[in-house]
């Protein structure tokens, strides 16, 4: 059963909406559509049956037409984030081994995020709510445990997954199903290297076409031969924005699955977070509507 939020009801959603809009305002590392990157939405993706890995391609060209990689890699949090994307085994059931170099990369990324206004605000909010320690180093350790501590996703092997891998890198299950992969930078890089094929956008039947300036999209794609029928992705936002947003939702609820509806900027979103013990299981946005569609 999903929990609406730690407080319950509309009042909680209003407070969370205010908090997330503050994060949005503070996210100065968010890239600008049409300037820092250009996307091509093309066609509306069709239905894919459960367990099928065939999807009719409604998008002959890639989603990303252009990304300013110099700008991307010139921002410290993105630079450290990108360094983490090749640190994981793709398949669940294969035990992860974290090297000393990878451990250092994880900590450098957290250090870089904690220098941003977004994460400083999130830390202050969570500390005031009694959900996080006020000490910065202790909060960094909390972030590490939530996102990078390894756990079992597939019970047949060793510790094979963590929140970061699932949400930001992506995994496969038994070579038949894509798990996670909800990050736009990873999407772009995998598309660039021909590992990922964008199939089209997904939208509710009663909604109009999303806009190419939208910062939240529901997408269909194939990755290394497997199809994801639909995945929610923030576009252009910084890694620290997603970390802050989903860490707040995770810590402000104790339920296995938390679902909240919020209005962030011009977007009505459902934000979903699953927990795996004291760690993130998965987290992603689902675009419900955008003012640009009206």
N, C-alpha and C positions, 0 to 999 in steps of 0.2 A: 504493500500500500504506500502510495506516495505521500510525503509530508509537504504541505504547502510552504512552511517556513518555521523557524523556531518559535515565532510569536503566534502564528495562526491568522488566517483571514486577510481581508483587504488592507487592514492597517499595516500588516507585515509587508505586503507587496508594495505598498506606497513607500515605506521606508527603504526597502531594497531598491526600488526604482530610483529614489533620490541618491542612494549610495552609488549605484551603478552609473548614473548620469554624471556624478562627480568624477568617477574613474574615467568616463568617456571624455570629459572636458580636460582632464589632466593628461590624457594620452597624446602628448605632443610628438611621440615617435610613430604615430599612425601615419601610414603612407596615403597620399592623396590620389583618388581615382582620376584617370584622364591625364595626370601629370607624372606621378611616380610609377604608376602602372596603368595598363589598359587591358580590359577583359572583353571577350566576345561571347555573349550568352548563347546566341544562335537558337536552336530549336528546343521545344519542350520535350523532355524525356518521357518515354512510355513506361508501361507496366512491366515489371520483371517478376516472374513467379519465384516464390520462396525456394531457395536451393538451386536456382538456375544461374548459369554463368553466361547466358546470352542476353544481350541488350541491343536493340536496334539503335544505331548511331544517328542521333539527331543533331550532331555537331561535328562537322567534317574538319574543322580547324580546332586548335587548342583553345582552352578557356583563356589563358594568358597570352595576349598578343605582345605585351611588352612589360618588363619590370626593370626599374633602374637599380641594377645590382650594385653599382658603386655606392649609391645612397644606402641601400640595404646593408651592405657590409661595412659602411662607414659609421653605423650606429652600433654601439658596443653590445647592447642586449641581443640584437639580431645576429651579430658576428659570433658571440658565444653560443647562442641558440643553434645556429647552423652547424657548429662543431659537434653538437650532440646527436645529430640525426643519423650518423652512421655507427652508433655505439651498440646497436641491438640486433639480436637474432629475429628474423622476420616471423618465424613460426612459433606458435604456442607449443608447449611440450618440450621445447629445447631450452635447457637451463642457461640462464644468462650468467656471464662471468664479467664482473666489473673490474677493470684494470686500475692501477694506481693513477694512470694518465686520465682515464675516463672519470674517475672520482674527482680529480683536480678540475676537469672541465665542467662537471656538474656544479662544483662549488664556485668556480669563476662566474658561471651563469647566474647563480643566485646572488652573488656579490654585486654583479652588474645591475640586476633588477632592483636590488635594495637601494641603489643610488638614484632611482627614478621617483618622481613625485607620485606616480601611480601606486607603487608598492609601499611607499612611506604612508600614504593615505590609508591603504588597506591595513597596514600594520597598526596604525593608530586606531582605526575603527574596531578591529578585532581585539586589540588590547583593552579598549574602553568597554567592550562587551564581555570581557573576561574569558574570551576564547583563545587568546594568544598571550604569551609572555611579553612584557614591555621591553625586556632586554633584546637588543637587535640580534645578537649572536644566537640567543635561544630561539628567537623567531626564525632565523635562518635554518636552524636544525629542525624546527617544526615543518617548515616548507620542504626540507629535504626528505623527511619521513613521509609526508603526505604524497609527494610526487615521485620520488626516486627510490624509496625502499622497495626491494624486490619481494614478490609474493607469487603464490601459485594461481595461475589462471586455468591451466590444464592440469588436473590432479595426477596425470599419469607420469609426470616427470618432476624435475627439480623446480626451483623458483625461476619462473620463465617470463615474468612480466612486471611492469610497474605502471603507475598512472601516466607518467610522461611518455613512455613508449606507446601505450595504447592511444592516448589522445593526440599526441603531436607527431608521432612517427608512423603508427599503423602496424597491425599484426595480421597474420592469417591463422585460421583455425582448421587443422587437418587438411590444409591445402585446398579447401573448398569454399572458404568464406573470408571476407575482409572484415577485420575488427578495427574500430577506431578510425584513425587518419582524418582528423577534424581540423587540420591546420593548413592555412593558405600557403605558407612558405614551403612546407613539405610538398604540398600539392603542386606548386609551381616547379620546384626542383625535380620532382619525379616526372612531371610532364615534359620538362626540358630534356631529360635524359631518356625519353621514350619508354619509361616504365609504366606510365599512367596515361589513359585515354579518356578524356572528357566526353560524355555521351549526351549531355544536355541538362537544362535546369528542371527542377521539379517545382510545381506550384499547385495550390489548391484549385479545384475545378471552378470555383466561383470567384477566383482572383485573376487580375490582369497579369501581364508579363512583368517580371521584376526588371529593375533598371540596372544598367551597367555601372552606375555610380553607387549602387547599394553596397553596404559594408557587411551584409549578412545574406547568405544564399543557401538554398537547398539544392544539392547537386547529385547527379548520377554519373558514375565513372567505373572504368575497369582499371585494375592495378595488378600487373604481373599475371595477367590471364584470368583474374577473378573479378566479378562484378559486385559493386556496392549499389544496391537499388536506389538508395537515397542517403545522403550524409549532410548534416548541417555544418556550415563553415562560416566563421567570420573572415572577411576579406580586408586586407590592408592594415588590420589592427596590430599592435605590438605584442610580442610574447608576454611582456609584463602585464598587459591589460587582461589577457586571458587567464594568466596565473592568478592575478588578484581577484578577478570576478568569480572564478570557480572555487578558489580557496575560501572566499567569504561564504558562498553558498554551502560548501562542504562543512565548514566549521560551525555554521549557524543551524545545522540540523543533525540529528543522530539517526535518521532513518536510512534504510538500505537504498531507497530511491527517493530523491527530492526533485520535485518539479515546481517551478515558479513561473508565473507570467508577469513580465515587466515591460515597460516602455522605455527603451534606451534610444535617445536622440529621436529619430522619426520611425523607429522600428518597434513593432509589437512582437515580442519574442517569448517563446517558452524555453527556459533554461533547465536542462536536465543534468543531474549529478547522481551517479551511483557510487556507493562506497564499497570497498573491499577491506573490512576491518577498519583500521585506522588510516587507510590509504585511499586515494582516488581510484575507483574502478574504471569509470569513464565519465566524461563531461562534454556536453555539446549544446549549441544553440539550435533552435528550430524557428525559422522565420514564419510568423503567422500573418503579418501584413506590414506594409510600409506606406507612409503617407504619400510617397511618390506614385503609388498605384491609384490613388483616389482621383 
